[in-house]
Every structure is written in C-alpha cells, then in structure tokens.
Amino acid sequence: MAEPGLDDIFSDDITVPATDGYPLAATLFLPRGAKRHAVLVNSATAVPRKLYRGFASYLAHRGCAVLTYDYRGTGDSRPQALTGSIRPKSLVGFKASMSDWAAQDITAAVAWMRERYKALPFAYVGHSFGGQALGLLPNNSEISRALLIAAQAGYWKLMTAPERYRVYALLNFVGTPLTRALGYMPGKAGLGMDLPKDAFLQWVGWVMSPRYLFDDARLEAVQNFPKYQGALRALCMSDDPWATPPAVELLCSGFTSTAPEIITVRPADTGVSKIGHMGFFRPEHRDTLWRGAAEWIQAEVRA
C-alpha cells in the first residue's frame, strides 16, 4: 500500500526465510520508478520493524528498494498461538540468542537482498544491535556501505550516569531473575518487548563485559569483523545515554579493514531539543538527519 503523502512508493508485507528456514516477517518498500540502490534496515534489540517504517519509506521515495524485518521471537516474527484468536505464543522454550539473530536472521536478510538486487549498490543500516551485528556476519563483504545509527559496544560503564545504574539494576536484579524464573524476559519489566531467554541472557553477559561482545570467548563470529571492507559511517547522538562516544568508538575499533567515520550529532544541530537512542527515526528529522543519511547511502561507491 502507498504511504501517506508518498504515493510514489508502495510497501508489501512479506516473509523472508532465515538460514534455517525460520519465517521472518518483513516489509519491502519500493519506489514506483527506477530502483537505484538496495538498503537493508536492521533493528535494535527489542524494537519492532514498524519503528523504521517512516525512514524506509523516505529512502524508497528517493529510489531505494528497502527491507525491514523482525528477528525471530520478536515483533511479527514471534510464533502465534494455535487458538481461535490471533495472539503471540509464549516464548517459554523458544530458542534464539542474539548471535542466532546475526548468524541466521540478518545473514539471511543480507543474502536475500543481495540476490534480489544484485545489480544495485547495497547499503546496510544498523540501529544499535543491528549495527553491532554487521561485524558478526559471515557475508558482510557483500555490503558496500554501512550506516550505523546509535550502535555501540554497550558495556554498562560506558553509559552515562544515572542511566548506567538503572540499566545495571534492570538487567541484574530484575531481568535476569525474572528471565530464569519465567523462561523468557517479559517486556513489561522494562524493555517494552518480550525477549527469548537466550537472547536476553547473552545480552546481559555482553553488557557486563568491558569490551562487550568482543569479550565473549564463545562468540566465534567476532572473527568476521575484519571481513567488512566497505564504507562505514557511525552516527553518535550527543544526548544518547547508551551509545556514548567511547562506546561507539569501541564498536568501530573492531572494523579493522576499513576506516570508520564517526560523526557526533547534537540535537541543536537539527533544531530539536533531544534525539537520544531512538529519536533518529522520528519523522521530524526527514529534512535533516534523514536527508543526510540518504545522501551518504546513495553516494557513489568508490572503486
């Protein structure tokens, strides 16, 4: 269906199979005219793909084929209960870690877009965890440009105070006991979306480690960070308590085969009072942050 005010694009809700065949709920945004670029938008932890709808529509309006999707166990990629009513199935016993999201879901989404739009320049947009996951992908060399938005190595001590203490207490004193007792992390406890047990506990382990996922000895996929050789720009919001400059710099340090460009964005630069960890995707940034991001995504790829 057409987006309001953007009748030159249309969107279609589809299913993209993960590497193991798990069905991922996705939305494909397409311009009605010529397609000039392909873009994959990768979500933050506990954030449904609908948050990115406005930005994806904007990119499609500029000639991009854009895919958004939900990781397994989240959003519309969560199993539905087998009853007469449409409601989510319990996540108790549902197997999915954050490394599974990268290895099975994001890897498959990259491959799907690369195969479908093999003749187009291919860009990756990663919000928070979606940006972290770029370095874990075995096929990240298929991507020519990557824009990381509020993506960081999220060690709790790199967050600003008092947020760091709230996060520490939420993860350790509320989230972990609840998750172990219930078999999943209930979103109403502070994250906004239910999360599979393994995903939440793996995330807690990373947040408690000084080098975040780089300290996870079991995470063999960190060896894929140097495989990415495309252009890399990381946007750091000055009022983001999570993706602070040291945390963004730590994540970018893993991309040793490219030269990451880190840009700090101040709310006043765009005429607003706050942006934070989630605010980039608000429609009010259409003519400022979104336009700058799109221009960078659609820049000519240098040989």
Backbone bond lengths (Angstrom), bond angles and torsions (degrees), N, CA, C in turn:
res aa  C-N    CA-C-N  psi(-1)  N-CA   C-N-CA  omega(-1)  CA-C   N-CA-C  phi
1 M - - - 1.465 - - 1.506 109.37 -
2 A 1.307 116.54 155.26 1.457 120.70 -179.00 1.515 110.21 -76.56
3 E 1.318 116.45 147.23 1.453 121.54 175.25 1.528 108.86 -80.10
4 P 1.348 118.29 146.32 1.456 120.60 177.02 1.529 110.81 -57.13
5 G 1.321 115.75 125.86 1.457 119.92 178.66 1.522 113.75 78.31
6 L 1.310 116.57 -0.63 1.468 119.82 179.88 1.527 108.21 -131.06
7 D 1.321 116.10 63.67 1.453 119.35 -175.35 1.523 112.90 -76.80
8 D 1.342 116.01 2.41 1.454 118.54 175.95 1.520 111.73 -94.45
9 I 1.329 117.29 10.38 1.457 121.12 174.96 1.524 108.87 -133.11
10 F 1.308 115.36 163.74 1.465 118.86 171.22 1.513 108.55 -143.82
11 S 1.346 115.69 159.86 1.456 121.01 -179.44 1.516 109.42 -130.07
12 D 1.329 114.61 153.23 1.455 120.81 -177.22 1.522 108.77 -140.35
13 D 1.310 117.00 125.67 1.463 121.02 175.20 1.522 108.95 -79.20
14 I 1.322 116.15 123.87 1.457 122.06 -175.18 1.525 109.79 -133.49
15 T 1.314 115.94 -179.36 1.457 122.42 174.53 1.522 108.69 -122.88
16 V 1.325 116.29 130.94 1.456 122.28 177.35 1.531 107.62 -113.85
17 P 1.335 118.67 125.48 1.471 119.66 -179.75 1.523 111.72 -76.22
18 A 1.328 116.63 134.06 1.460 121.11 173.45 1.522 108.84 -71.70
19 T 1.315 117.34 176.64 1.461 120.04 -176.88 1.515 112.55 -62.02
20 D 1.337 117.11 -26.05 1.464 120.92 178.33 1.520 111.82 -98.73
21 G 1.330 117.48 9.17 1.454 122.05 178.33 1.507 115.22 91.72
22 Y 1.332 118.63 -6.04 1.465 120.32 -179.37 1.536 108.93 -61.75
23 P 1.347 117.08 132.28 1.468 119.83 -177.16 1.529 112.06 -77.88
24 L 1.321 116.19 121.99 1.456 121.85 178.55 1.532 109.28 -103.24
25 A 1.327 116.29 124.91 1.459 120.28 176.19 1.520 108.76 -70.02
26 A 1.326 116.02 132.36 1.462 120.45 -174.69 1.525 109.98 -145.00
27 T 1.323 115.33 162.98 1.462 121.55 173.86 1.519 108.16 -131.54
28 L 1.327 116.11 129.42 1.456 122.67 178.84 1.520 108.49 -105.71
29 F 1.321 115.42 124.24 1.467 122.12 179.33 1.525 107.83 -107.59
30 L 1.325 116.16 128.63 1.458 120.22 -175.40 1.527 111.19 -132.99
31 P 1.323 116.57 142.34 1.464 119.28 172.82 1.525 108.99 -75.97
32 R 1.293 117.21 150.25 1.467 119.19 176.70 1.521 110.58 -76.55
33 G 1.314 116.24 -18.68 1.452 120.59 176.57 1.512 111.68 -95.23
34 A 1.302 116.59 -154.40 1.462 121.68 -176.99 1.528 111.17 -67.27
35 K 1.325 114.76 141.29 1.464 121.49 174.53 1.524 108.29 -91.73
36 R 1.337 115.55 126.03 1.457 119.62 -177.13 1.526 113.63 -112.55
37 H 1.323 116.66 -21.39 1.459 121.33 179.49 1.525 109.51 -146.09
38 A 1.326 115.82 156.14 1.464 122.12 173.99 1.523 107.80 -115.24
39 V 1.333 116.85 136.58 1.464 121.66 -176.66 1.526 109.47 -135.59
40 L 1.318 116.03 132.57 1.459 122.44 174.71 1.520 108.25 -110.85
41 V 1.338 117.09 125.24 1.460 122.21 179.63 1.527 108.96 -104.25
42 N 1.339 116.45 124.62 1.459 122.52 -173.36 1.524 110.36 -116.51
43 S 1.309 116.02 125.44 1.454 123.48 -167.19 1.518 114.64 -74.80
44 A 1.326 114.55 159.61 1.456 122.51 169.16 1.528 109.08 -76.36
45 T 1.319 116.37 167.87 1.460 121.83 175.98 1.529 110.12 -62.00
46 A 1.317 116.28 133.69 1.468 122.55 175.95 1.526 113.47 61.10
47 V 1.328 116.59 28.92 1.464 121.36 177.90 1.523 108.98 -122.50
48 P 1.340 118.71 121.77 1.464 121.06 179.23 1.519 111.52 -73.96
49 R 1.322 115.50 156.48 1.468 119.97 -175.54 1.523 112.89 -63.87
50 K 1.318 117.84 -19.90 1.465 119.49 -178.26 1.526 111.97 -62.61
51 L 1.333 118.56 -22.65 1.460 120.42 177.33 1.527 111.23 -60.85
52 Y 1.322 116.96 -29.34 1.467 121.82 -173.13 1.522 112.83 -95.42
53 R 1.326 116.36 5.93 1.460 120.18 -173.91 1.532 112.09 -61.61
54 G 1.329 116.55 -44.85 1.460 119.05 -178.53 1.513 112.38 -63.46
55 F 1.331 116.61 -44.60 1.466 120.76 -179.98 1.517 110.84 -65.54
56 A 1.348 116.50 -41.51 1.469 120.41 178.74 1.524 110.60 -62.88
57 S 1.326 116.80 -40.45 1.464 120.72 178.28 1.528 110.82 -63.89
58 Y 1.314 115.67 -39.97 1.466 120.13 178.50 1.519 110.88 -61.91
59 L 1.332 117.29 -44.57 1.464 120.43 178.77 1.529 111.03 -64.50
60 A 1.336 117.15 -38.37 1.461 120.10 177.51 1.521 110.58 -64.29
61 H 1.327 116.13 -38.59 1.460 121.06 177.02 1.528 111.06 -58.25
62 R 1.324 116.65 -28.89 1.462 121.81 -179.91 1.531 112.76 -92.28
63 G 1.320 117.17 7.69 1.459 119.90 174.37 1.513 115.79 102.38
64 C 1.332 116.96 16.64 1.468 120.15 179.60 1.525 111.77 -101.75
65 A 1.326 115.23 143.12 1.466 121.13 166.43 1.525 105.62 -89.81
66 V 1.335 117.03 120.03 1.464 121.45 -170.64 1.519 110.33 -124.42
67 L 1.333 116.16 134.52 1.464 121.59 176.66 1.521 109.83 -117.70
68 T 1.329 115.67 128.92 1.459 122.20 168.24 1.527 107.11 -115.79
69 Y 1.320 117.69 155.45 1.459 119.79 -177.51 1.521 109.92 -161.84
70 D 1.322 116.37 164.17 1.464 122.66 177.73 1.521 109.86 -107.11
71 Y 1.339 116.21 136.22 1.463 119.98 175.22 1.532 109.83 -67.33
72 R 1.300 116.11 155.31 1.469 120.81 179.70 1.531 110.70 -55.24
73 G 1.320 115.11 137.84 1.451 121.08 179.75 1.515 114.55 82.03
74 T 1.351 117.46 1.00 1.467 121.19 -179.67 1.523 109.89 -128.75
75 G 1.328 116.33 157.38 1.450 120.75 176.62 1.521 112.82 50.42
76 D 1.328 116.04 -134.94 1.465 120.59 179.76 1.525 113.10 -82.59
77 S 1.341 117.00 0.08 1.466 120.24 174.12 1.522 111.49 -93.68
78 R 1.315 116.01 10.16 1.458 121.28 174.25 1.524 108.34 -84.86
79 P 1.326 118.55 136.90 1.472 120.09 179.49 1.518 111.36 -58.12
80 Q 1.325 115.52 146.35 1.458 121.35 177.56 1.521 110.54 -97.04
81 A 1.325 115.39 145.73 1.462 120.27 179.28 1.528 109.87 -67.31
82 L 1.311 116.18 143.34 1.465 121.39 -179.91 1.518 109.77 -87.18
83 T 1.329 116.07 67.92 1.463 122.10 178.93 1.511 108.22 -133.70
84 G 1.316 116.09 -178.81 1.454 120.08 -178.90 1.512 113.26 -70.53
85 S 1.326 117.19 -21.95 1.456 119.91 -179.46 1.526 110.20 -101.79
86 I 1.311 115.69 154.05 1.456 120.54 178.78 1.520 108.27 -88.33
87 R 1.294 117.28 107.53 1.451 121.53 179.25 1.526 108.86 -151.64
88 P 1.320 117.18 154.60 1.466 119.63 -178.25 1.523 112.34 -65.94
89 K 1.299 115.37 144.36 1.452 121.65 174.45 1.522 109.44 -79.43
90 S 1.308 117.13 150.08 1.458 120.74 177.82 1.529 110.15 -57.76
91 L 1.323 115.95 144.48 1.457 120.79 177.44 1.529 112.22 -89.12
92 V 1.309 116.85 3.39 1.467 119.63 176.98 1.527 109.15 -60.49
93 G 1.314 117.28 123.16 1.462 121.29 179.86 1.513 114.31 84.30
94 F 1.347 117.57 -3.74 1.464 120.13 -179.34 1.528 108.68 -76.68
95 K 1.308 116.76 125.85 1.460 121.66 -175.40 1.529 111.02 -95.04
96 A 1.321 115.26 113.94 1.468 120.27 175.34 1.520 108.38 -167.48
97 S 1.304 116.26 122.73 1.461 121.65 174.32 1.524 108.38 -108.57
98 M 1.324 116.40 171.91 1.458 118.89 176.66 1.528 111.04 -67.36
99 S 1.313 116.68 -34.17 1.468 119.14 176.42 1.528 110.27 -68.02
100 D 1.342 118.18 -29.23 1.471 121.18 173.38 1.526 109.95 -65.81
101 W 1.326 116.31 -41.87 1.466 118.94 178.31 1.524 110.47 -56.48
102 A 1.320 116.47 -42.06 1.466 119.79 -179.69 1.525 111.23 -70.77
103 A 1.342 116.43 -50.71 1.465 120.93 -172.29 1.522 112.93 -71.41
104 Q 1.330 117.65 -34.41 1.460 120.39 -173.46 1.520 113.87 -106.78
105 D 1.334 116.83 -38.60 1.465 119.48 -174.65 1.531 112.36 -91.48
106 I 1.327 116.64 -56.02 1.464 119.46 -176.77 1.522 110.67 -68.28
107 T 1.320 116.38 -40.31 1.470 119.99 177.62 1.524 110.52 -57.35
108 A 1.338 115.85 -42.09 1.468 120.04 179.98 1.527 111.39 -68.77
109 A 1.329 117.01 -38.59 1.463 119.95 179.53 1.532 110.75 -65.16
110 V 1.329 116.83 -39.50 1.466 120.61 175.76 1.528 109.83 -60.70
111 A 1.330 116.45 -47.66 1.463 120.65 -178.52 1.531 111.34 -63.63
112 W 1.324 116.54 -38.95 1.467 121.01 -179.53 1.527 110.32 -63.43
113 M 1.308 116.46 -46.73 1.465 119.64 -179.88 1.528 111.84 -68.08
114 R 1.339 116.55 -39.88 1.466 119.75 -178.58 1.528 110.34 -65.23
115 E 1.313 117.04 -38.74 1.464 120.85 -179.55 1.530 110.52 -71.46
116 R 1.318 116.04 -41.01 1.461 119.74 -175.63 1.528 111.75 -72.94
117 Y 1.328 116.78 -34.61 1.466 120.47 -176.78 1.523 110.18 -124.34
118 K 1.306 115.75 51.19 1.468 121.40 -173.36 1.526 113.14 -64.57
119 A 1.340 117.11 -21.21 1.462 119.30 -178.47 1.531 112.76 -88.77
120 L 1.339 117.49 -5.34 1.456 120.63 -175.10 1.532 111.70 -104.50
121 P 1.332 117.78 149.59 1.465 120.12 170.50 1.532 108.53 -59.08
122 F 1.321 116.53 138.57 1.464 121.59 -171.35 1.525 110.29 -117.47
123 A 1.335 115.94 120.84 1.466 121.40 -179.76 1.523 110.85 -116.06
124 Y 1.321 114.42 150.89 1.464 123.56 -177.99 1.522 107.75 -118.88
125 V 1.321 116.72 125.49 1.463 121.39 173.93 1.519 107.58 -111.69
126 G 1.329 116.99 122.27 1.455 120.52 -177.85 1.516 111.40 -124.04
127 H 1.334 116.64 119.97 1.461 122.05 178.09 1.525 109.09 -98.43
128 S 1.312 117.13 120.88 1.472 122.70 177.33 1.535 110.09 53.74
129 F 1.354 119.18 -112.84 1.458 119.05 179.54 1.525 112.02 -58.16
130 G 1.325 117.16 -34.49 1.461 119.47 178.70 1.511 112.01 -58.39
131 G 1.343 117.31 -32.59 1.458 120.86 175.67 1.515 112.30 -76.83
132 Q 1.330 116.37 -38.94 1.466 120.41 177.17 1.525 110.77 -58.98
133 A 1.320 115.63 -39.98 1.463 121.24 -174.14 1.521 113.24 -66.51
134 L 1.331 117.69 -22.52 1.467 119.88 179.17 1.520 110.93 -51.02
135 G 1.325 117.25 -43.32 1.455 120.86 -177.40 1.509 114.35 -71.79
136 L 1.334 117.65 -13.71 1.460 121.45 -177.90 1.525 113.11 -93.49
137 L 1.326 117.08 -8.55 1.464 120.77 -171.82 1.527 111.85 -81.13
138 P 1.332 117.55 130.48 1.461 119.84 177.49 1.521 112.66 -68.37
139 N 1.346 116.31 -19.69 1.468 120.37 -178.33 1.519 112.33 -112.88
140 N 1.336 117.67 26.54 1.470 118.43 -179.18 1.523 113.06 -67.86
141 S 1.339 117.43 -14.22 1.461 120.21 176.74 1.529 111.76 -70.15
142 E 1.333 117.57 -11.27 1.466 121.49 177.12 1.530 111.69 -75.86
143 I 1.322 116.70 -12.05 1.463 122.23 -173.61 1.524 109.51 -97.19
144 S 1.333 116.95 132.57 1.461 119.99 -177.57 1.524 113.14 -93.86
145 R 1.332 117.38 -28.86 1.465 121.01 179.75 1.521 108.55 -142.42
146 A 1.336 116.39 137.94 1.461 120.30 178.96 1.522 109.69 -130.27
147 L 1.326 115.80 125.78 1.454 122.49 177.19 1.525 107.76 -109.80
148 L 1.328 116.57 113.77 1.454 121.67 179.48 1.527 108.53 -98.79
149 I 1.314 116.11 128.44 1.459 121.74 -176.87 1.524 108.86 -118.00
150 A 1.314 116.93 115.37 1.470 122.11 -178.65 1.526 110.62 51.30
151 A 1.322 116.32 42.73 1.469 122.63 -179.63 1.518 108.51 -104.85
152 Q 1.323 116.95 132.12 1.445 121.01 -169.19 1.525 111.82 -150.60
153 A 1.328 115.08 162.03 1.460 120.76 165.02 1.522 104.94 -85.58
154 G 1.335 115.83 101.98 1.458 121.36 -163.02 1.513 117.63 -83.86
155 Y 1.321 118.23 46.32 1.465 121.30 174.38 1.531 109.02 -61.33
156 W 1.317 116.53 133.90 1.468 119.68 -170.99 1.526 113.27 -61.08
157 K 1.331 117.86 -32.44 1.457 119.93 -178.63 1.524 112.72 -74.78
158 L 1.327 117.69 -11.58 1.462 120.87 175.45 1.526 111.51 -87.59
159 M 1.323 117.37 -6.28 1.457 121.66 174.99 1.527 108.89 -79.62
160 T 1.321 116.29 159.70 1.459 119.84 178.91 1.530 109.90 -78.44
161 A 1.332 115.64 153.65 1.461 121.30 173.47 1.541 108.09 -85.60
162 P 1.345 118.95 144.15 1.465 127.02 5.10 1.530 114.60 -89.37
163 E 1.346 117.70 3.33 1.460 120.27 -175.66 1.517 111.83 -58.34
164 R 1.334 117.69 -37.37 1.461 119.92 -178.31 1.523 111.40 -59.06
165 Y 1.336 116.88 -36.50 1.464 120.32 -178.66 1.525 111.14 -74.99
166 R 1.316 116.24 -35.44 1.467 119.36 175.52 1.515 110.66 -63.47
167 V 1.333 116.33 -44.61 1.467 120.90 179.72 1.527 110.43 -64.30
168 Y 1.312 117.30 -44.20 1.473 120.85 179.10 1.529 110.40 -57.52
169 A 1.326 116.54 -46.76 1.462 120.45 -179.15 1.531 111.16 -67.48
170 L 1.339 116.72 -42.98 1.464 120.39 -179.68 1.523 111.40 -60.11
171 L 1.320 116.57 -46.70 1.464 119.75 -175.74 1.528 112.18 -72.51
172 N 1.315 116.96 -41.50 1.458 119.99 -172.33 1.524 114.44 -90.57
173 F 1.326 117.51 -40.25 1.451 120.40 -172.76 1.525 113.74 -98.76
174 V 1.337 116.48 -16.91 1.465 121.09 178.81 1.528 110.47 -116.01
175 G 1.333 115.71 -60.47 1.459 120.09 -172.85 1.514 115.00 -63.40
176 T 1.320 117.55 -49.49 1.467 119.86 -176.65 1.527 112.53 -64.17
177 P 1.346 120.63 -48.39 1.465 119.36 177.11 1.527 112.78 -60.91
178 L 1.341 116.82 -41.82 1.466 119.76 178.90 1.523 111.45 -62.82
179 T 1.337 115.80 -44.51 1.463 120.54 -177.70 1.527 111.30 -63.89
180 R 1.304 116.97 -42.14 1.469 119.95 178.95 1.518 111.50 -68.05
181 A 1.324 116.33 -33.57 1.472 120.16 -179.06 1.523 112.18 -77.40
182 L 1.348 116.55 -41.01 1.462 120.97 -174.28 1.526 113.78 -91.92
183 G 1.335 116.83 -24.05 1.456 120.00 -176.98 1.510 113.52 92.05
184 Y 1.339 117.29 4.08 1.457 123.42 174.28 1.520 107.23 -163.61
185 M 1.345 117.31 166.02 1.455 121.09 177.86 1.524 109.03 -96.74
186 P 1.332 117.96 113.32 1.468 119.74 179.61 1.527 111.52 -73.22
187 G 1.302 116.65 129.65 1.453 121.06 -177.64 1.515 112.86 -61.87
188 K 1.314 117.62 -31.09 1.464 120.73 -178.07 1.523 112.15 -66.69
189 A 1.327 117.25 -10.11 1.461 120.44 177.78 1.528 112.21 -79.44
190 G 1.342 117.09 -6.87 1.458 117.80 175.36 1.509 116.90 146.79
191 L 1.351 118.38 -9.41 1.467 120.42 -177.87 1.524 112.90 -100.64
192 G 1.332 117.00 -20.06 1.451 120.20 178.95 1.516 115.11 92.86
193 M 1.334 117.94 -20.32 1.458 122.28 179.42 1.529 108.34 -141.79
194 D 1.327 116.64 137.11 1.462 119.99 174.02 1.522 109.73 -60.10
195 L 1.330 116.42 143.69 1.454 121.11 176.97 1.522 110.53 -127.32
196 P 1.339 117.40 145.47 1.464 120.10 174.31 1.530 110.33 -58.94
197 K 1.309 115.91 147.69 1.470 122.06 -177.11 1.524 112.11 -53.47
198 D 1.327 117.34 -52.08 1.467 120.28 -174.68 1.522 111.69 -64.61
199 A 1.330 116.73 -36.40 1.466 119.84 179.30 1.521 110.18 -64.83
200 F 1.316 116.61 -45.93 1.457 119.61 -178.15 1.529 111.54 -65.65
201 L 1.316 117.54 -45.98 1.458 119.83 -176.96 1.528 111.73 -68.19
202 Q 1.326 117.70 -34.84 1.460 119.55 175.50 1.525 110.06 -65.03
203 W 1.309 116.81 -40.84 1.454 121.66 178.94 1.531 110.66 -62.66
204 V 1.323 116.89 -43.74 1.462 120.23 177.70 1.533 110.60 -58.20
205 G 1.328 116.00 -43.84 1.458 119.70 178.65 1.519 112.46 -59.47
206 W 1.327 116.82 -40.28 1.462 120.77 178.23 1.531 110.98 -67.30
207 V 1.332 116.76 -45.88 1.459 120.89 -177.21 1.528 111.41 -62.17
208 M 1.312 117.25 -29.99 1.460 121.08 -179.30 1.536 112.84 -84.61
209 S 1.313 117.81 -2.96 1.472 121.62 -176.04 1.530 110.65 -104.27
210 P 1.334 118.28 133.65 1.468 121.76 -175.39 1.526 114.88 -55.03
211 R 1.322 117.70 -32.79 1.470 119.75 179.31 1.527 110.91 -108.70
212 Y 1.341 115.84 19.46 1.458 122.59 174.47 1.523 110.56 56.13
213 L 1.313 119.28 -131.26 1.469 120.82 -175.64 1.530 112.80 -67.06
214 F 1.330 116.85 -20.21 1.459 119.46 178.85 1.536 111.66 -67.16
215 D 1.331 117.44 -17.65 1.467 121.66 178.76 1.527 112.98 -89.64
216 D 1.332 117.61 -4.21 1.468 121.30 -176.93 1.528 109.52 -81.57
217 A 1.328 116.55 101.28 1.473 121.48 -176.44 1.517 112.31 -64.52
218 R 1.331 117.31 -20.57 1.472 120.58 -179.36 1.520 112.42 -89.07
219 L 1.308 116.85 -6.58 1.460 120.94 -175.79 1.521 109.69 -92.09
220 E 1.325 116.56 83.09 1.461 121.07 -177.43 1.526 112.43 -64.50
221 A 1.328 116.22 -22.00 1.468 119.89 -176.03 1.520 113.07 -66.96
222 V 1.348 118.88 -12.50 1.474 118.68 177.85 1.531 110.56 -62.36
223 Q 1.316 117.42 -19.32 1.462 120.39 178.13 1.526 111.64 -66.56
224 N 1.347 117.21 -10.91 1.458 120.31 -179.88 1.527 113.19 -85.06
225 F 1.331 118.41 -11.07 1.461 120.19 -179.97 1.533 112.09 -54.15
226 P 1.342 119.32 -48.32 1.474 119.32 -178.10 1.526 113.89 -68.47
227 K 1.327 118.31 -12.33 1.459 120.42 179.74 1.525 111.87 -70.19
228 Y 1.334 116.30 -24.12 1.462 118.13 -179.54 1.518 109.86 -77.80
229 Q 1.334 116.72 122.14 1.456 121.77 -176.89 1.529 112.85 -124.34
230 G 1.326 116.67 6.58 1.457 119.39 -178.79 1.514 112.56 -81.09
231 A 1.327 115.57 -177.48 1.463 120.98 176.44 1.525 109.15 -67.58
232 L 1.331 116.60 143.68 1.461 120.80 -176.84 1.523 109.57 -139.39
233 R 1.324 115.64 121.48 1.467 121.42 175.06 1.525 108.00 -124.34
234 A 1.327 116.55 131.48 1.461 122.05 179.12 1.521 108.91 -118.05
235 L 1.339 116.74 123.71 1.455 121.95 178.09 1.521 109.38 -95.97
236 C 1.314 115.60 126.46 1.458 123.07 -178.74 1.527 107.89 -117.20
237 M 1.338 117.80 118.19 1.458 121.14 179.81 1.532 109.09 -85.10
238 S 1.315 116.78 128.60 1.460 120.28 -173.21 1.524 112.93 -64.21
239 D 1.342 117.73 -21.79 1.464 120.39 -179.58 1.527 112.01 -105.78
240 D 1.331 117.16 17.64 1.462 121.88 178.88 1.532 108.38 -85.60
241 P 1.329 118.88 115.59 1.468 119.87 -178.16 1.522 113.30 -75.27
242 W 1.333 117.22 -14.83 1.467 121.24 -177.91 1.526 111.64 -96.16
243 A 1.314 116.90 -58.12 1.471 121.18 -177.64 1.520 108.93 -90.28
244 T 1.318 115.67 70.74 1.463 121.95 178.60 1.530 109.26 -75.45
245 P 1.331 118.19 162.70 1.471 119.44 179.99 1.528 114.08 -52.17
246 P 1.347 121.15 -45.30 1.471 119.13 178.47 1.527 112.84 -62.60
247 A 1.340 116.84 -34.95 1.463 120.03 -179.78 1.524 111.35 -71.37
248 V 1.339 116.72 -38.51 1.467 121.00 177.41 1.530 109.81 -67.50
249 E 1.310 116.12 -42.23 1.463 120.28 179.46 1.534 111.39 -63.68
250 L 1.335 117.11 -38.31 1.458 120.24 179.43 1.525 110.59 -64.32
251 L 1.327 117.35 -43.69 1.468 119.45 177.62 1.520 110.23 -62.28
252 C 1.317 117.30 -47.05 1.465 120.96 -176.89 1.524 112.24 -64.58
253 S 1.326 117.30 -24.61 1.467 119.96 -179.98 1.517 112.36 -64.59
254 G 1.326 117.05 -18.56 1.455 119.87 178.54 1.514 113.56 -75.78
255 F 1.325 117.19 -19.44 1.467 121.52 -178.39 1.533 108.23 -88.74
256 T 1.306 115.33 79.53 1.469 121.09 -171.80 1.523 114.22 -82.51
257 S 1.322 118.29 -7.62 1.466 120.47 -178.50 1.517 112.94 -102.76
258 T 1.320 116.19 10.43 1.453 120.69 176.25 1.522 107.22 -143.57
259 A 1.314 116.88 175.98 1.468 121.69 179.69 1.523 108.62 -115.19
260 P 1.329 118.04 92.20 1.462 120.84 -177.76 1.528 111.96 -60.51
261 E 1.303 115.03 138.03 1.464 122.14 175.41 1.524 107.19 -105.31
262 I 1.317 117.17 114.53 1.460 121.49 -178.67 1.520 108.86 -103.82
263 I 1.320 116.28 123.59 1.457 121.97 -177.94 1.520 109.15 -119.42
264 T 1.321 116.64 125.42 1.458 121.31 176.62 1.523 109.50 -91.80
265 V 1.316 115.69 126.69 1.468 122.35 -178.88 1.523 108.29 -108.76
266 R 1.310 117.18 125.24 1.460 122.65 176.98 1.524 109.34 -101.90
267 P 1.320 117.73 137.20 1.471 119.41 -178.91 1.520 113.33 -50.85
268 A 1.331 116.80 -40.68 1.461 119.68 -178.32 1.523 111.90 -62.05
269 D 1.343 116.65 -26.12 1.468 119.99 179.59 1.520 111.87 -64.33
270 T 1.320 116.26 -24.46 1.464 120.77 -177.76 1.521 111.94 -112.24
271 G 1.328 116.67 9.27 1.453 120.32 175.97 1.511 115.42 76.88
272 V 1.333 117.28 24.05 1.468 120.89 178.42 1.526 109.15 -124.83
273 S 1.323 115.98 168.09 1.458 120.31 -177.63 1.516 112.55 -91.83
274 K 1.340 117.23 -22.54 1.458 119.95 179.66 1.521 110.85 -156.51
275 I 1.322 115.34 152.25 1.470 122.33 174.58 1.525 108.90 -127.89
276 G 1.335 116.35 -55.36 1.459 120.15 175.85 1.515 113.79 69.76
277 H 1.331 115.89 -158.83 1.453 121.87 -174.42 1.532 112.63 -78.17
278 M 1.314 116.64 -26.91 1.468 120.56 -173.74 1.528 113.96 -112.89
279 G 1.344 116.76 -14.17 1.450 119.45 -165.83 1.515 117.40 -72.04
280 F 1.334 118.24 -16.99 1.470 120.24 179.62 1.514 111.48 -51.37
281 F 1.331 117.70 -34.76 1.463 121.28 -171.21 1.526 113.47 -88.33
282 R 1.339 118.00 8.20 1.455 120.05 175.30 1.527 110.12 -75.62
283 P 1.337 117.56 141.14 1.474 121.34 -176.35 1.518 114.24 -58.99
284 E 1.326 118.86 -21.22 1.452 120.95 -179.33 1.529 112.26 -62.52
285 H 1.345 116.45 -15.53 1.463 120.50 -178.82 1.525 112.61 -96.13
286 R 1.312 116.11 12.65 1.464 120.68 -176.05 1.531 112.50 -55.95
287 D 1.328 116.87 -44.56 1.465 120.42 -175.33 1.522 113.39 -93.36
288 T 1.316 117.47 4.22 1.468 120.72 179.89 1.528 109.77 -123.04
289 L 1.323 117.13 -85.79 1.462 120.77 -176.24 1.519 112.12 -64.14
290 W 1.319 116.69 -43.34 1.471 119.15 -178.65 1.522 111.11 -63.99
291 R 1.326 116.52 -42.61 1.461 118.99 -178.74 1.529 110.75 -64.25
292 G 1.336 116.65 -43.52 1.460 119.83 178.39 1.515 112.13 -62.93
293 A 1.333 116.51 -40.62 1.464 120.39 178.67 1.523 110.65 -64.28
294 A 1.320 116.30 -44.77 1.464 120.34 -178.99 1.519 111.36 -63.90
295 E 1.321 116.85 -41.12 1.466 119.46 179.77 1.523 110.50 -62.79
296 W 1.329 117.29 -38.17 1.456 120.04 178.56 1.543 110.77 -69.77
297 I 1.322 116.17 -43.53 1.459 120.57 179.34 1.524 110.95 -59.32
298 Q 1.329 116.05 -38.33 1.463 120.74 -174.75 1.527 113.73 -94.31
299 A 1.336 116.07 7.60 1.468 118.90 176.51 1.517 109.82 -64.59
300 E 1.299 115.94 155.84 1.449 120.54 179.62 1.535 109.84 -65.06
301 V 1.311 115.93 136.05 1.466 120.82 177.70 1.517 108.40 -78.90
302 R 1.314 116.27 122.66 1.461 120.12 179.77 1.522 111.35 -77.67
303 A 1.311 115.90 140.20 1.452 120.56 -178.21 1.527 110.03 -69.12
